[in-house]
Amino acid sequence: MTDISAPMKAEAVEMHGHSPGVVLRSLVIGLTAFLTVVDLFATQAILPSLTRHYNVTPAAMGFAVNASTIGMAVAGLVIGFLSPHIDRRLGILVSLILLAIPTTLLAIAPDLTAFTVLRIAQGLCMASAFALTLAYLGEQCSSMDAGGAFAAYITGNVASNLIGRLVSAAVVDTLGLASNFHFFALLNLAGAVLVYFTIHRVKPMRATSTVKPPFAATVEHWRNPALRSAFAIGFCILFAFIGTFTFVNFVLVRAPLSLGPMDLGLVYFVFAPSVVTTLFAGKAVARFGTRPAIWGALAVAALGLPLMLSAHLLEVLTGMVLVGVGTFFAQACATGFVGQAASDNRGIASGTYLASYFLGGLVGSAVLGQLFDRFGWTACVAGIGASLAIAALLTARLTLDPRSAVSPA
């Protein structure tokens, strides 16, 4: 099997990056990312079915499904604090194996409370594996190939948004709700097997000059206006994303669109363009700067909002494509900025960003769910637009301190 930590050995490979070994490694990294977070948004494609099964409102079911973001936020902070002391390979393996437990139990969750708790547990395991894999790649990849490794990982995450939804819709439509969760538990275990056979020679962490305790480092990050704004932008991005792709499902299954379960799954091919465009976020930042890149991405997302109010399926789908492309692109740009803006303790800075990001998803599902239930889809879209506008205003504050303006691993 391919060891994803193996360095490139030939200069020609480093220059061109097209050897079979490099391609295989990128595929392995992308597949690892896919299997790590495939559970996160897959259930959004079956929200109408879950709402009927538990006999609850769209807002209540939307909050329960997105409760995984609570676990993601908590785990992001905890892993950021404890990362220097956790063995990467063992931590990723344990996280993915444990992830299969709540995934399996979701098949027999007796009520919405139990479902919510299990989704939180899934979030804890997913975020732990996610953060530790990013740390592993940052430590084990050379400066020459780190960009390709992270691009492969991000692409795997974006692909999970598309394929996870398609698979979930297909399994539920064919075999029922319970079989869906059993199938995804098998995918979690497949991820653990992949990690077991592809992550081998884990080198010790490089020594760092960090002397501040984690709490003091966190406080210092929050005192940095640029980092504080980046954390808030992450909050707004997932707030908008969750609001769009949670509650649009209910619009799609109602008249006049009236899509069936399998058709609803196929709708999520709208994420296919994002798989490609997200890869260019780094180049856009290098050429135009962080702020113009994020402003452009947010503008693309905003252009999609009025289209989603249409009664015509093609226009709604176009709007979804634009929101997906814009939010994923902005997320990639903001994540890169955090790595550059933090002069030290970057693991804690990244963990804080992830916690803010996922907290935005939780708040978005709660607030926008209430808007949807009480005032309808138009009010929900207005709330999404407000979140994008706030993110655009905050982007003006993303300026680097010259002392920290170095390329992150």
Secondary structure by P-SEA (a helix, b strand, c coil): cccccccccccccccccccaaaaaaaaaaaaaaaaacccccccccaaaaaaaaacccaaaaaaaaaaaaaaaaaaaaaaaaacccccaaaaaaaaaaaaaaaaaaccccccaaaaaaaaaaaaaaaaaaaaaaaaaaaaccccccaaaaaaaaaaaaaaaaaaaaaaaaaaaacccaaaaaaaaaaaaaaaaaaaaaccccccccccccccccaaaaaaaaaacaaaaaaaaaaaaaaaaaaaaaaaaaaaaacccccccaaaaaacccccccccccccaaaaaaaaccaaaaaaaaaaaaaaaccccccccaaaaaaaaaaaaaaaaaaaaaaaaaaaaacccaaaaaaaaaaaaaaaaaaaaaaaaaaaaacccaaaaaaaaaaaaaaaaaaccccccccccccccc
